[in-house]
Amino acid sequence: MPELPEVETVRRGLQHHLVGRRITAVEVGRERVVRRTSREELISGLTDTVVRSADRRGKYLLLPLDTGDSMMIHLRMSGQVLLAPAGAPRPPHTHVAMHLDDGNEAWFVDPRTFGEVVVFDPNRVDVELPSLAMLGVDPIAEQFDATILRDAIGSSKRALKPLLLDQQVIAGIGNIYADEILHASRLRPDRPADSLDQRRIELLATSIVDILSAAIQAGGSTLGDAQYVDLMGETGSYQDDHHVYGRDGLRCVTCGRGWIQRTVTGGRGTHYCGVCQR
């Protein structure tokens, strides 16, 4: 599933290509992607509006409109946002097509249809999009340091891996980057959060920002299913820099002594080096 770096890469593409454009017409195919409202409400909420900016909180893309409403796009498991000239052949599973005033179209493509596109009132976000309202701190879009991380963790005794995946604690981190962050921090994924001293909290906070920033610079991670691509259909390259994720059974490239193990932590497949991470 696209995580913070992939969604931020898409946001940057939208900032460049969609902001300032007028949406002249909207087509909605499968209604599951507009399940919070309806096909008719999405079409009426977007038609003849101008996109004012392209923002992001965690894994949510947020595009304020000149009407005062905002468009939310969530990619979920397999969603893509693509830009193409009007009339270009559309990929299978193109569920929303927005016609733009510059002769291009913006498509929402989602084979598994877990993703969403919705127009909402940002003044009623706690009612219309409660999961967005409950997000924790975004370590890239907002101020983030060891003090903020300590406050977010509190006195939790939860294991670090599921804690990092909890979107109400830290917004945007998923399975890939939780594994990479914990490896960079030399922390075991099942270590209790309340066992971290100040030095390790500082190291973890630094690793969160460093890993996510490096992945953004690389355009995110595109795995073997090639489902994640940016706005122009290009793949990311950060998968080439993964130290643990998807490398189970291979020698650790950090210490050169351990082997990458795969286990299950908090119900999620987890990769780590038993020598580096203690």
ABEGO torsion letter per residue (X at the ends): XBBAAAAAAAAAAAAAAABGBBBABBBBBBAAAAAABBAAAAAAAABGBBBABBBBBEABBBBBBAAGBBBBBBAEAABBBBBBBBGBBBBBGBABBBBBAAGBBBBBBBAAGABBBBBBBAAAAAAABAAAAABBBBAAABBBBAAAAAAAAEABABBAAAAAABAAABBGBBAAAAAAAAAAAGBBAABBAAABBAAAAAAAAAAAAAAAAAAAAAGEBBBAAGABBBAAGBBBAAAAABAABGABGBBBAAAGABBBBBBBBGGBBBBBBAAABX
